[in-house]
Amino acid sequence: MLKAEGVYYFFPATYGMGRSGVPDIVCCVSGKFFAIECKAEGGKPTPLQLNEIAAIRKSGGIATVTSTNAAEQVRGFIKLIRGGIKPLEIDSEE
């Protein structure tokens, strides 16, 4: 879906050498940093992941937690970002 939307993205793999807690997918949408932490339905982010998400938001980026089957939700975020609107954060953990 990200490819079809023309979004630049990659899956950072730390393999024990990188920064732990970084979201699963790192994107650039219309010049905006956008990170996605994917969880299985009912899954919750770890405290380390929540810290990384908070750091991204504090620096002006956009980060969200979504279930692995929520492609339409992510597509909605992409449309909002392209429209210049910062999406409301949907995470209930914070």
C-alpha positions as CSV (number, residue, x, y, z in Angstrom):
1,M,0.0,0.0,0.0
2,L,2.8,2.4,0.8
3,K,4.4,1.8,-2.6
4,A,1.1,2.3,-4.3
5,E,0.7,5.6,-2.5
6,G,4.2,6.7,-3.7
7,V,5.5,6.9,-0.1
8,Y,9.3,6.6,0.6
9,Y,9.6,3.9,3.3
10,F,11.9,1.3,4.7
11,F,11.9,-1.3,7.5
12,P,14.8,-0.5,9.9
13,A,16.5,-3.7,11.0
14,T,18.7,-3.3,14.0
15,Y,20.1,-6.8,14.3
16,G,21.5,-5.7,17.7
17,M,23.6,-3.0,16.1
18,G,21.1,-0.2,15.8
19,R,18.7,1.7,18.0
20,S,16.2,-0.4,19.8
21,G,12.5,0.6,19.9
22,V,12.5,2.3,16.5
23,P,9.1,1.9,14.8
24,D,8.7,-0.9,12.3
25,I,8.3,1.3,9.2
26,V,10.0,4.7,8.7
27,C,8.4,6.9,5.9
28,C,8.7,10.2,4.3
29,V,5.4,11.7,3.0
30,S,5.5,15.1,1.3
31,G,8.7,16.0,3.1
32,K,7.3,14.9,6.5
33,F,8.8,12.2,8.7
34,F,6.2,9.5,9.5
35,A,6.8,6.4,11.5
36,I,4.5,3.4,12.0
37,E,4.7,0.8,14.8
38,C,2.8,-2.2,13.7
39,K,1.2,-4.5,16.3
40,A,-0.9,-7.6,16.0
41,E,-4.5,-7.1,16.8
42,G,-4.7,-6.3,20.5
43,G,-0.9,-5.9,20.8
44,K,0.5,-3.0,22.7
45,P,3.8,-1.1,22.3
46,T,6.6,-1.6,24.8
47,P,7.8,1.3,27.0
48,L,10.9,1.6,24.8
49,Q,8.8,1.9,21.7
50,L,6.6,4.5,23.4
51,N,9.7,6.5,24.3
52,E,10.8,6.4,20.6
53,I,7.4,7.5,19.4
54,A,7.4,10.3,21.9
55,A,10.9,11.4,20.8
56,I,9.7,11.5,17.1
57,R,6.7,13.6,18.0
58,K,8.8,15.9,20.2
59,S,11.1,16.6,17.2
60,G,8.1,17.4,14.9
61,G,7.7,14.0,13.2
62,I,4.5,12.0,13.1
63,A,4.4,8.6,14.6
64,T,1.5,6.2,15.3
65,V,0.8,2.7,16.4
66,T,-1.5,0.6,14.3
67,S,-2.6,-3.0,13.9
68,T,-1.1,-5.0,11.1
69,N,-4.4,-5.1,9.3
70,A,-5.1,-1.3,9.4
71,A,-3.9,-0.3,5.9
72,E,-6.9,2.1,5.4
73,Q,-6.1,3.9,8.7
74,V,-2.5,4.4,7.5
75,R,-3.8,5.6,4.1
76,G,-5.9,8.1,5.9
77,F,-2.9,9.5,7.8
78,I,-1.0,9.8,4.4
79,K,-3.9,11.8,3.0
80,L,-3.9,14.1,6.0
81,I,-0.2,14.6,5.9
82,R,-0.3,15.4,2.1
83,G,-3.1,17.9,2.9
84,G,-0.9,19.7,5.4
85,I,-2.9,18.6,8.4
86,K,-1.2,16.9,11.3
87,P,-3.3,13.9,12.1
88,L,-4.7,13.5,15.6
89,E,-2.7,10.9,17.6
90,I,-4.7,7.8,18.1
91,D,-2.7,6.0,20.7
92,S,-4.4,5.4,24.0
93,E,-1.2,4.4,25.8
94,E,0.0,7.9,26.4
